[in-house]
Structure formats: C-alpha cells, structure tokens
Amino acid sequence: MTFAYYDNLTPAQQRVYRMSDSVSALRLREPRTLEPLVAALREALATGRQPETEHATARLSDALCERLDLFAPRVEVLEVRPSSTTGELHGMYTLERGRRPRIQLWMRTAKHARVVAFRTYLRTLLHELCHHLDFLLLELPASFHTEGFFQRESSLFHQLVPRPARPRRSGARKGVTADTPDISPGRRRRGG
C-alpha cells in the first residue's frame, strides 16, 4: 500500500519510497538493557524540567544508535510546540552537509503548555530517529513517511516498551473457550 503522495513523486523517488516501504522492522541488540534509560526518560519528562528531559533523551538516543552501530544525532529538547492552523510540530530531524544531524523535540503542548504524555514523547523521538536511520543505516537518499517507516518506528517502540502479556483465562465463560477469541462489544469478528 502506498500513501496518496506517492503518485506525485518522481520515478527515482518512488524507487526510494518502495525501498523504505520494504523494511518493516529494526532489531536492537539487547533492548532490555535499555530499560533503565527508558525509565530515566519517563521520570525526567514527568518533572517537566527541560534540562533533565534533554539529558535523558540524548542518553537514550545515543544508546539506541550505539546498538545499531551508528553515530548519534545531536538532541535538542525545546519547551512549547510551535503550532499553526494545520497543527502542532512534535519533532524535527535536520540533516545538513558538514554538520552533525540534529533531532529537535518539543516537550509541551501548544495550547496549554502541558508536558506531553510519555508514550507520545517517546514515539516522537523514535520517529525522528527513524529519519536518521533511513539515511545512515538503510542508506536511503531520502526519508519518506511510508508504511514501512511507521512499522520501523513501532518495532523500536515495542522493543523499548514491550506489550504487556495478556493473561490466559482460567475457566471458561459460557460460549468462550480457551481456543475462542473473546470478541468485545463493538468489535466485529472478521471472516466468520
């Protein structure tokens, strides 16, 4: 599946788009060893203090890049997100010839200047880091938002914040067995 803007790309850009789209996951070496850095970032963000948040964000970014054998971009954490009629800017990746790549993240919402939720902030960091990885790890000449790009972002997120295990049900409710999925109200079962 391609996004709508694909048709507006040149043939060369479409090739890069397809290359990006073909990579759906990135595997980190020993992701569990990053848990203390993820916890430190969560705690720093919760304080609402920019210097602590920037330091914790940079440490996690550096460790992620080290696990992927890449040099890390410079990380800058700013306060209130810039906004316009089209929305708020959450983060930005900048790659300029002759300069160290840079990730900028904003830690407060535009409307009320509230600290953003941790999961949103971490996903924004990983999103911007995926742009860095597109250029340096995948060696793409451009970094497009493709389905593969968003899958790579999610693959990193779930290595850092594993999904909780779903408890197995003991005993069966009427009409539900261990082999039958529980279909909650409002959700339809496909194919049945």
C-alpha positions in Angstrom: 0.0 0.0 0.0 1.3 3.5 -0.8 0.2 6.8 0.6 -1.5 9.3 -1.7 1.5 11.5 -2.2 3.3 8.6 -3.9 1.8 9.4 -7.3 3.4 12.9 -7.1 6.9 11.6 -6.7 9.4 11.2 -9.5 10.3 7.6 -10.6 13.6 7.8 -8.7 11.7 9.0 -5.5 9.2 6.2 -6.0 12.0 3.6 -6.0 13.3 5.1 -2.7 9.8 5.0 -1.3 9.4 1.3 -2.2 12.8 0.5 -0.7 11.7 2.3 2.5 8.4 0.5 2.5 10.0 -2.9 2.2 11.8 -2.7 5.6 9.2 -3.2 8.4 11.4 -3.7 11.5 14.7 -2.8 13.0 16.1 -5.1 15.7 18.1 -3.7 18.6 20.9 -5.7 20.3 19.9 -6.4 23.9 16.9 -4.0 24.1 16.2 -5.0 27.7 19.4 -3.3 28.8 17.9 0.0 27.7 15.1 -0.3 30.3 16.9 2.0 32.8 17.3 4.7 30.2 13.6 4.4 29.2 12.7 4.7 32.9 15.0 7.7 33.4 13.4 9.4 30.4 9.9 8.8 31.8 11.0 10.2 35.1 12.7 13.3 33.6 9.7 14.1 31.4 7.4 13.8 34.4 9.4 16.5 36.2 8.6 19.0 33.5 12.1 20.3 33.5 13.7 20.8 30.1 17.4 20.2 31.0 16.7 16.8 32.7 14.5 15.8 29.8 17.0 16.8 27.2 19.8 14.9 29.0 17.7 11.7 29.4 16.5 11.9 25.8 20.1 12.3 24.5 21.3 9.3 26.6 18.6 7.1 25.2 19.1 8.3 21.6 22.9 7.7 22.0 22.3 4.2 23.3 19.9 3.3 20.5 22.4 4.4 17.9 25.2 2.5 19.6 23.0 -0.6 19.5 22.7 -0.1 15.7 26.4 0.8 15.2 25.8 4.4 14.1 26.9 7.7 15.4 24.1 9.5 17.2 22.5 12.8 16.2 22.6 15.8 18.5 19.4 16.0 20.5 17.7 19.3 21.5 14.6 19.4 23.6 12.5 22.6 23.5 9.6 23.7 25.6 6.3 24.6 23.9 5.4 23.1 20.5 5.1 25.5 17.6 1.7 25.5 16.1 -0.2 26.8 13.1 -3.7 26.3 11.6 -2.6 22.8 10.4 -1.4 21.5 13.8 1.4 21.3 16.3 5.0 20.4 15.5 6.1 17.5 17.7 9.7 16.9 16.4 12.1 17.6 13.6 15.1 15.9 12.1 17.7 18.0 10.3 20.5 16.7 8.1 22.8 19.3 6.7 26.1 18.7 4.8 29.1 19.3 7.1 27.1 19.4 10.3 26.1 16.8 12.8 22.5 15.6 12.3 20.0 17.1 14.8 16.8 16.0 16.4 14.6 18.6 18.0 11.7 17.6 20.2 9.1 19.7 21.9 8.0 18.6 25.4 4.9 20.7 26.0 1.6 21.1 24.1 1.0 24.3 22.2 -2.5 25.1 23.6 -2.0 24.6 27.3 1.8 24.2 27.6 1.3 20.8 29.4 4.0 18.2 29.4 3.2 15.7 26.7 2.4 12.1 27.5 5.4 9.8 27.8 4.4 7.4 25.1 3.7 10.2 22.7 7.1 11.8 23.5 9.0 8.5 23.1 7.2 7.8 19.8 8.2 11.2 18.6 11.8 10.6 19.5 11.7 7.3 17.7 10.0 8.8 14.7 12.7 11.4 14.3 15.4 8.8 14.9 13.9 6.7 12.1 14.7 9.6 9.7 18.3 9.4 10.9 18.3 5.6 10.4 16.9 5.9 6.9 19.9 7.9 5.9 22.6 6.2 7.8 21.5 2.6 8.4 19.4 1.9 5.4 21.4 4.3 3.3 18.4 5.8 1.5 18.9 9.1 -0.3 15.6 10.4 1.1 13.4 9.6 4.1 9.7 9.2 3.3 6.8 8.5 5.5 5.9 5.1 4.3 4.0 2.2 5.9 7.4 0.6 6.4 8.7 3.7 8.1 5.9 3.7 10.6 6.3 -0.1 11.2 10.0 0.5 11.9 9.1 3.2 14.4 6.6 0.8 16.1 9.2 -2.0 16.1 11.6 0.1 18.1 8.9 1.3 20.4 7.7 -2.2 21.3 11.3 -3.3 22.0 11.6 -0.4 24.5 8.1 -0.7 25.9 7.0 -4.3 25.5 3.4 -5.0 25.3 2.0 -6.5 28.5 1.3 -10.2 28.3 -2.4 -10.9 28.0 -3.4 -13.1 30.9 -4.8 -16.5 30.0 -8.3 -17.1 31.3 -8.8 -19.8 33.7 -12.2 -21.4 33.5 -14.4 -20.7 30.6 -17.3 -18.3 30.4 -20.4 -19.6 28.6 -19.7 -19.6 24.9 -16.0 -18.7 25.3 -13.3 -21.4 25.4 -9.6 -21.2 25.6 -9.5 -21.5 21.8 -12.2 -19.0 21.0 -11.2 -15.3 20.9 -13.2 -13.0 23.2 -15.0 -10.6 20.9 -15.7 -7.4 22.9 -18.9 -5.4 22.2 -18.5 -3.0 19.3 -15.8 -5.2 17.6 -16.7 -7.4 14.7 -15.1 -10.7 14.0 -13.6 -10.9 10.6 -14.2 -13.8 8.2 -16.8 -15.5 10.3 
